[in-house]
């Protein structure tokens, strides 16, 4: 998962500071291991790397009751291709 921080989160304002490796899920919960990125993915890069369908989902997320949506493999790989993880 790409974990996006909205404008309300000052430390990582409108960026993806890390990824979540899904460990398990239930019908209403997802349990994951958080792996911080050395450099967050900023909003401009999200717009650059996401394919059009995923950009549209991301733009319309505020209209959903939950802020979780699937993106294409292409968008995920393009956004994370050259990033380093800050291993704990």
C-alpha positions in Angstrom: 0.0 0.0 0.0 1.1 3.6 -0.6 0.3 5.6 2.6 -0.7 9.1 1.7 -0.8 12.0 4.2 -3.3 14.7 3.5 -2.8 18.5 3.9 -3.8 18.1 7.6 -0.7 16.2 8.4 2.1 18.8 8.8 5.1 16.5 8.9 4.4 14.9 5.6 2.1 17.4 3.9 0.5 15.9 0.8 3.0 13.2 0.3 3.6 9.4 0.7 6.2 8.9 3.4 6.1 5.2 3.3 4.5 2.0 2.1 2.5 -0.6 4.0 3.2 -4.3 3.5 -0.2 -6.0 4.1 0.1 -8.8 6.7 -3.6 -9.7 6.9 -7.0 -8.2 6.6 -10.6 -8.6 7.8 -13.8 -7.2 6.4 -13.2 -3.9 8.1 -9.5 -3.8 9.0 -6.1 -4.0 7.3 -3.0 -4.9 9.3 0.3 -3.9 7.8 3.9 -3.3 8.4 4.9 0.3 7.8 8.2 0.9 6.0 9.2 4.5 5.8 10.8 5.9 2.6 14.1 7.8 2.7 12.4 10.5 0.6 8.6 10.8 0.5 6.8 10.7 -2.8 5.5 14.3 -3.2 2.1 15.1 -4.7 3.7 16.4 -8.0 5.3 13.0 -8.5 2.0 11.2 -7.8 0.5 13.2 -10.6 3.4 12.4 -12.8 3.6 8.7 -12.2 0.0 7.6 -11.8 -1.9 6.5 -15.0 -5.0 8.6 -15.8 -7.4 6.1 -14.2 -5.5 6.1 -10.9 -5.2 9.9 -11.0 -9.0 10.1 -11.3 -9.5 7.8 -8.3 -7.0 9.8 -6.3 -8.7 13.1 -7.1 -12.2 11.8 -6.2 -11.1 10.1 -3.0 -12.7 12.9 -0.9 -16.1 11.8 -2.1 -15.7 8.3 -0.6 -16.6 7.4 3.0 -13.3 5.5 3.3 -10.0 6.6 1.8 -8.7 3.4 0.4 -8.6 2.5 -3.3 -6.7 0.1 -5.5 -4.2 1.5 -8.1 -2.7 -0.3 -11.0 0.6 -2.2 -10.8 1.9 0.3 -13.4 1.2 3.3 -11.2 2.6 1.6 -8.1 5.9 0.6 -9.8 6.3 4.0 -11.5 5.9 5.8 -8.2 8.2 3.5 -6.2 10.7 2.4 -8.8 13.8 4.3 -7.6 12.9 4.8 -3.9 14.9 3.6 -1.0 13.3 2.3 2.2 14.6 3.5 5.6 14.9 0.1 7.2 14.3 0.1 11.0 
